[in-house]
Amino acid sequence: MKVNKVDREEENICKVTNIDARMKALKEELGSRHNKMKVNEYNKKRAIFEYLKLSDENGGGKMEASLNVARMVFFDGGVWKARQIRNWANYWLLHNALPISYQGKHQKTIRLIDDEDVAEECHAWIRDQNYKVMPIKFKEFIEHNLLAKLGINKKKTINISTAVRWLHILGYTKQRQKQSIFYDGHERADVVQYME
């Protein structure tokens, strides 16, 4: 019989002891440190506290308790928020902390290579090199020519791994015959035959 992750978490939560003491500590934290917490953190901890209190009073009606708390604590309280509250409470019971939020942790900058003009400049330089480009030479081209042409006056550099990634984005691949040289692939036999 296969035991899934939810069942294991439920078993671990059942093993948690001193829930009353932990709820009392959480209530004290909410009362004494509410000025020092962010609103989001306070609302989550309050929802956990209210959920644990209601589920204890109801004798374990977790779904109903979480839905009531979601409507009581949050403006957009619904089924999804109730599920989140149950997840926060389970995590808090196991780790005595809120789960880490990854909201806003995505890349907020645009890559230079995604710009059409930058890509065209790179393609033109690679054509001038007879399509035989080493990542180190490509890196030097970007640092000395391309960034200056774009008006980036600061002493900017890129890593060789970035140069390799940009070459892949541009559609060039590394050839096995010669070490660290990237080719367009326009000289392959099938391409030459097609072009004739």
TIVEX-244513 format. One record per residue (C-alpha): residue number from 1; residue in three letters; x, y, z negated. Coordinates in nm, 4 decimals. Layout:
REM residues N
<num=NUM residu=ALA c1=X c2=Y c3=Z>
...
This chain:
REM residues 196
<num=1 residu=MET c1=0.0000 c2=0.0000 c3=0.0000>
<num=2 residu=LYS c1=0.1381 c2=0.3381 c3=0.1017>
<num=3 residu=VAL c1=0.1370 c2=0.6131 c3=-0.1620>
<num=4 residu=ASN c1=0.1222 c2=0.9600 c3=-0.0173>
<num=5 residu=LYS c1=0.2780 c2=1.2787 c3=-0.1511>
<num=6 residu=VAL c1=-0.0462 c2=1.4131 c3=-0.3017>
<num=7 residu=ASP c1=-0.0953 c2=1.0998 c3=-0.5118>
<num=8 residu=ARG c1=0.2598 c2=1.1245 c3=-0.6472>
<num=9 residu=GLU c1=0.2107 c2=1.4923 c3=-0.7338>
<num=10 residu=GLU c1=-0.1162 c2=1.4106 c3=-0.9132>
<num=11 residu=GLU c1=0.0652 c2=1.1417 c3=-1.1140>
<num=12 residu=ASN c1=0.3423 c2=1.3867 c3=-1.2061>
<num=13 residu=ILE c1=0.0898 c2=1.6497 c3=-1.3125>
<num=14 residu=CYS c1=-0.0880 c2=1.3953 c3=-1.5319>
<num=15 residu=LYS c1=0.2454 c2=1.3311 c3=-1.7052>
<num=16 residu=VAL c1=0.2898 c2=1.7012 c3=-1.7875>
<num=17 residu=THR c1=0.2582 c2=1.7509 c3=-2.1598>
<num=18 residu=ASN c1=0.1863 c2=2.0582 c3=-2.3686>
<num=19 residu=ILE c1=-0.0472 c2=2.2129 c3=-2.1134>
<num=20 residu=ASP c1=-0.2199 c2=2.4070 c3=-2.3924>
<num=21 residu=ALA c1=0.1127 c2=2.5499 c3=-2.5124>
<num=22 residu=ARG c1=0.2112 c2=2.6413 c3=-2.1583>
<num=23 residu=MET c1=-0.1265 c2=2.8062 c3=-2.0979>
<num=24 residu=LYS c1=-0.0820 c2=3.0055 c3=-2.4190>
<num=25 residu=ALA c1=0.2649 c2=3.1183 c3=-2.3037>
<num=26 residu=LEU c1=0.1205 c2=3.2147 c3=-1.9643>
<num=27 residu=LYS c1=-0.1581 c2=3.4153 c3=-2.1342>
<num=28 residu=GLU c1=0.0999 c2=3.6001 c3=-2.3446>
<num=29 residu=GLU c1=0.3092 c2=3.6697 c3=-2.0353>
<num=30 residu=LEU c1=0.0066 c2=3.8071 c3=-1.8525>
<num=31 residu=GLY c1=-0.0755 c2=4.0292 c3=-2.1498>
<num=32 residu=SER c1=0.2718 c2=4.1591 c3=-2.2328>
<num=33 residu=ARG c1=0.4479 c2=4.1668 c3=-1.8951>
<num=34 residu=HIS c1=0.1641 c2=4.2707 c3=-1.6636>
<num=35 residu=ASN c1=0.3285 c2=4.6133 c3=-1.6111>
<num=36 residu=LYS c1=0.6544 c2=4.4518 c3=-1.4978>
<num=37 residu=MET c1=0.5030 c2=4.2050 c3=-1.2492>
<num=38 residu=LYS c1=0.4191 c2=4.2682 c3=-0.8882>
<num=39 residu=VAL c1=0.0455 c2=4.2668 c3=-0.8186>
<num=40 residu=ASN c1=0.0744 c2=3.9539 c3=-0.6062>
<num=41 residu=GLU c1=0.2612 c2=3.7664 c3=-0.8815>
<num=42 residu=TYR c1=0.0153 c2=3.8822 c3=-1.1484>
<num=43 residu=ASN c1=-0.2870 c2=3.7729 c3=-0.9423>
<num=44 residu=LYS c1=-0.1376 c2=3.4298 c3=-0.8761>
<num=45 residu=LYS c1=-0.0510 c2=3.3733 c3=-1.2435>
<num=46 residu=ARG c1=-0.3909 c2=3.4980 c3=-1.3552>
<num=47 residu=ALA c1=-0.5585 c2=3.2659 c3=-1.1048>
<num=48 residu=ILE c1=-0.3521 c2=2.9735 c3=-1.2378>
<num=49 residu=PHE c1=-0.4463 c2=3.0578 c3=-1.5951>
<num=50 residu=GLU c1=-0.8167 c2=3.0987 c3=-1.5192>
<num=51 residu=TYR c1=-0.8176 c2=2.7793 c3=-1.3098>
<num=52 residu=LEU c1=-0.6555 c2=2.5719 c3=-1.5841>
<num=53 residu=LYS c1=-0.8929 c2=2.7209 c3=-1.8413>
<num=54 residu=LEU c1=-1.2053 c2=2.6522 c3=-1.6317>
<num=55 residu=SER c1=-1.0989 c2=2.3039 c3=-1.5247>
<num=56 residu=ASP c1=-1.0332 c2=2.2186 c3=-1.8907>
<num=57 residu=GLU c1=-1.3770 c2=2.3510 c3=-1.9939>
<num=58 residu=ASN c1=-1.5560 c2=2.1755 c3=-1.7045>
<num=59 residu=GLY c1=-1.3882 c2=1.8471 c3=-1.7795>
<num=60 residu=GLY c1=-1.1855 c2=1.8316 c3=-1.4612>
<num=61 residu=GLY c1=-1.4091 c2=1.9862 c3=-1.1932>
<num=62 residu=LYS c1=-1.1080 c2=2.1120 c3=-1.0019>
<num=63 residu=MET c1=-1.2734 c2=2.2095 c3=-0.6741>
<num=64 residu=GLU c1=-1.5554 c2=2.4033 c3=-0.8374>
<num=65 residu=ALA c1=-1.3196 c2=2.5659 c3=-1.0903>
<num=66 residu=SER c1=-1.0740 c2=2.6776 c3=-0.8214>
<num=67 residu=LEU c1=-1.3539 c2=2.8175 c3=-0.6041>
<num=68 residu=ASN c1=-1.4972 c2=3.0156 c3=-0.8981>
<num=69 residu=VAL c1=-1.1522 c2=3.1510 c3=-0.9836>
<num=70 residu=ALA c1=-1.0868 c2=3.2417 c3=-0.6203>
<num=71 residu=ARG c1=-1.4056 c2=3.4482 c3=-0.6152>
<num=72 residu=MET c1=-1.3290 c2=3.6015 c3=-0.9546>
<num=73 residu=VAL c1=-0.9640 c2=3.7034 c3=-0.8954>
<num=74 residu=PHE c1=-0.9394 c2=3.7727 c3=-0.5217>
<num=75 residu=PHE c1=-1.1450 c2=3.9826 c3=-0.2817>
<num=76 residu=ASP c1=-1.1192 c2=3.7198 c3=-0.0095>
<num=77 residu=GLY c1=-1.1909 c2=3.4272 c3=-0.2391>
<num=78 residu=GLY c1=-1.3098 c2=3.1267 c3=-0.0477>
<num=79 residu=VAL c1=-1.2322 c2=2.7605 c3=0.0118>
<num=80 residu=TRP c1=-0.8827 c2=2.8267 c3=0.1477>
<num=81 residu=LYS c1=-0.7886 c2=3.0528 c3=-0.1466>
<num=82 residu=ALA c1=-0.9270 c2=2.7885 c3=-0.3856>
<num=83 residu=ARG c1=-0.6979 c2=2.5297 c3=-0.2277>
<num=84 residu=GLN c1=-0.4048 c2=2.7698 c3=-0.2666>
<num=85 residu=ILE c1=-0.4876 c2=2.8182 c3=-0.6350>
<num=86 residu=ARG c1=-0.4858 c2=2.4414 c3=-0.6905>
<num=87 residu=ASN c1=-0.1484 c2=2.4171 c3=-0.5148>
<num=88 residu=TRP c1=-0.0034 c2=2.7063 c3=-0.7201>
<num=89 residu=ALA c1=-0.1284 c2=2.5490 c3=-1.0420>
<num=90 residu=ASN c1=0.0152 c2=2.2077 c3=-0.9536>
<num=91 residu=TYR c1=0.3506 c2=2.3643 c3=-0.8675>
<num=92 residu=TRP c1=0.3471 c2=2.5760 c3=-1.1849>
<num=93 residu=LEU c1=0.2706 c2=2.2729 c3=-1.4012>
<num=94 residu=LEU c1=0.5608 c2=2.0804 c3=-1.2494>
<num=95 residu=HIS c1=0.8213 c2=2.3584 c3=-1.2276>
<num=96 residu=ASN c1=0.6972 c2=2.6305 c3=-1.4652>
<num=97 residu=ALA c1=0.7342 c2=2.8826 c3=-1.1829>
<num=98 residu=LEU c1=0.5417 c2=3.0043 c3=-0.8817>
<num=99 residu=PRO c1=0.6236 c2=2.8491 c3=-0.5439>
<num=100 residu=ILE c1=0.8645 c2=3.0475 c3=-0.3262>
<num=101 residu=SER c1=0.6873 c2=3.2556 c3=-0.0633>
<num=102 residu=TYR c1=0.8406 c2=3.2695 c3=0.2839>
<num=103 residu=GLN c1=0.6137 c2=3.5529 c3=0.3928>
<num=104 residu=GLY c1=0.8094 c2=3.8284 c3=0.5687>
<num=105 residu=LYS c1=1.1287 c2=3.6276 c3=0.5936>
<num=106 residu=HIS c1=1.1290 c2=3.5955 c3=0.9737>
<num=107 residu=GLN c1=1.3684 c2=3.7716 c3=1.2099>
<num=108 residu=LYS c1=1.2738 c2=4.1353 c3=1.2510>
<num=109 residu=THR c1=1.5237 c2=4.2307 c3=1.5203>
<num=110 residu=ILE c1=1.5225 c2=4.1809 c3=1.8942>
<num=111 residu=ARG c1=1.8160 c2=4.0048 c3=2.0604>
<num=112 residu=LEU c1=2.0072 c2=4.2105 c3=2.3139>
<num=113 residu=ILE c1=2.0145 c2=3.9192 c3=2.5565>
<num=114 residu=ASP c1=1.6328 c2=3.9258 c3=2.5805>
<num=115 residu=ASP c1=1.6530 c2=4.2661 c3=2.7514>
<num=116 residu=GLU c1=1.6273 c2=4.2242 c3=3.1323>
<num=117 residu=ASP c1=1.8943 c2=4.4866 c3=3.2021>
<num=118 residu=VAL c1=2.1410 c2=4.3225 c3=2.9640>
<num=119 residu=ALA c1=2.0751 c2=3.9804 c3=3.1172>
<num=120 residu=GLU c1=2.1244 c2=4.1230 c3=3.4681>
<num=121 residu=GLU c1=2.4548 c2=4.2846 c3=3.3655>
<num=122 residu=CYS c1=2.5708 c2=3.9505 c3=3.2263>
<num=123 residu=HIS c1=2.4677 c2=3.7639 c3=3.5414>
<num=124 residu=ALA c1=2.6511 c2=4.0211 c3=3.7584>
<num=125 residu=TRP c1=2.9701 c2=3.9863 c3=3.5523>
<num=126 residu=ILE c1=2.9491 c2=3.6063 c3=3.5676>
<num=127 residu=ARG c1=2.9074 c2=3.6268 c3=3.9474>
<num=128 residu=ASP c1=3.2187 c2=3.8479 c3=3.9616>
<num=129 residu=GLN c1=3.4046 c2=3.5768 c3=3.7689>
<num=130 residu=ASN c1=3.3082 c2=3.3239 c3=4.0405>
<num=131 residu=TYR c1=3.0727 c2=3.1518 c3=3.7937>
<num=132 residu=LYS c1=3.3684 c2=3.0186 c3=3.5920>
<num=133 residu=VAL c1=3.3314 c2=3.1749 c3=3.2495>
<num=134 residu=MET c1=3.4866 c2=3.0822 c3=2.9196>
<num=135 residu=PRO c1=3.2984 c2=3.1876 c3=2.6047>
<num=136 residu=ILE c1=3.5985 c2=3.3879 c3=2.4799>
<num=137 residu=LYS c1=3.6115 c2=3.5931 c3=2.8031>
<num=138 residu=PHE c1=3.2338 c2=3.6408 c3=2.7909>
<num=139 residu=LYS c1=3.2632 c2=3.7608 c3=2.4306>
<num=140 residu=GLU c1=3.5332 c2=4.0119 c3=2.5329>
<num=141 residu=PHE c1=3.3146 c2=4.1359 c3=2.8198>
<num=142 residu=ILE c1=3.0239 c2=4.1936 c3=2.5814>
<num=143 residu=GLU c1=3.2358 c2=4.3723 c3=2.3205>
<num=144 residu=HIS c1=3.4386 c2=4.5935 c3=2.5541>
<num=145 residu=ASN c1=3.2096 c2=4.6572 c3=2.8498>
<num=146 residu=LEU c1=2.8470 c2=4.5736 c3=2.7841>
<num=147 residu=LEU c1=2.8067 c2=4.7300 c3=2.4383>
<num=148 residu=ALA c1=2.9831 c2=5.0464 c3=2.5542>
<num=149 residu=LYS c1=2.7596 c2=5.0640 c3=2.8619>
<num=150 residu=LEU c1=2.4522 c2=5.0316 c3=2.6387>
<num=151 residu=GLY c1=2.5692 c2=5.3251 c3=2.4279>
<num=152 residu=ILE c1=2.6506 c2=5.1223 c3=2.1185>
<num=153 residu=ASN c1=2.9504 c2=5.3200 c3=2.0029>
<num=154 residu=LYS c1=3.0168 c2=5.1440 c3=1.6753>
<num=155 residu=LYS c1=3.2857 c2=4.8788 c3=1.6567>
<num=156 residu=LYS c1=3.0470 c2=4.5902 c3=1.7182>
<num=157 residu=THR c1=3.1524 c2=4.2329 c3=1.7725>
<num=158 residu=ILE c1=2.9771 c2=3.9068 c3=1.8357>
<num=159 residu=ASN c1=3.0829 c2=3.5597 c3=1.7355>
<num=160 residu=ILE c1=3.1927 c2=3.3001 c3=1.9895>
<num=161 residu=SER c1=2.8937 c2=3.0866 c3=1.8914>
<num=162 residu=THR c1=2.6708 c2=3.3834 c3=1.9836>
<num=163 residu=ALA c1=2.8447 c2=3.4077 c3=2.3218>
<num=164 residu=VAL c1=2.7851 c2=3.0344 c3=2.3794>
<num=165 residu=ARG c1=2.4175 c2=3.0716 c3=2.2790>
<num=166 residu=TRP c1=2.3772 c2=3.3692 c3=2.5153>
<num=167 residu=LEU c1=2.5289 c2=3.1676 c3=2.8005>
<num=168 residu=HIS c1=2.2746 c2=2.8927 c3=2.7339>
<num=169 residu=ILE c1=1.9916 c2=3.1484 c3=2.7240>
<num=170 residu=LEU c1=2.1091 c2=3.2807 c3=3.0606>
<num=171 residu=GLY c1=2.0899 c2=2.9279 c3=3.2034>
<num=172 residu=TYR c1=2.4555 c2=2.8308 c3=3.2168>
<num=173 residu=THR c1=2.5793 c2=2.4949 c3=3.0941>
<num=174 residu=LYS c1=2.9156 c2=2.3623 c3=2.9885>
<num=175 residu=GLN c1=3.0877 c2=2.1341 c3=3.2385>
<num=176 residu=ARG c1=3.2616 c2=1.8206 c3=3.1133>
<num=177 residu=GLN c1=3.5457 c2=1.8357 c3=3.3639>
<num=178 residu=LYS c1=3.7017 c2=2.1524 c3=3.2262>
<num=179 residu=GLN c1=3.7059 c2=2.2437 c3=2.8619>
<num=180 residu=SER c1=3.5047 c2=2.5489 c3=2.7482>
<num=181 residu=ILE c1=3.4058 c2=2.6609 c3=3.0982>
<num=182 residu=PHE c1=3.0410 c2=2.7322 c3=3.1784>
<num=183 residu=TYR c1=2.8967 c2=2.6956 c3=3.5279>
<num=184 residu=ASP c1=2.5771 c2=2.8039 c3=3.6933>
<num=185 residu=GLY c1=2.5354 c2=2.4677 c3=3.8623>
<num=186 residu=HIS c1=2.4959 c2=2.6252 c3=4.2081>
<num=187 residu=GLU c1=2.7834 c2=2.4125 c3=4.3450>
<num=188 residu=ARG c1=2.6173 c2=2.0764 c3=4.2739>
<num=189 residu=ALA c1=2.5839 c2=1.8530 c3=4.5797>
<num=190 residu=ASP c1=2.2027 c2=1.8509 c3=4.5780>
<num=191 residu=VAL c1=2.1882 c2=2.2308 c3=4.5501>
<num=192 residu=VAL c1=2.4380 c2=2.2825 c3=4.8333>
<num=193 residu=GLN c1=2.2444 c2=2.0405 c3=5.0531>
<num=194 residu=TYR c1=1.9176 c2=2.2209 c3=4.9725>
<num=195 residu=MET c1=2.0708 c2=2.5629 c3=5.0523>
<num=196 residu=GLU c1=2.1906 c2=2.4464 c3=5.3995>
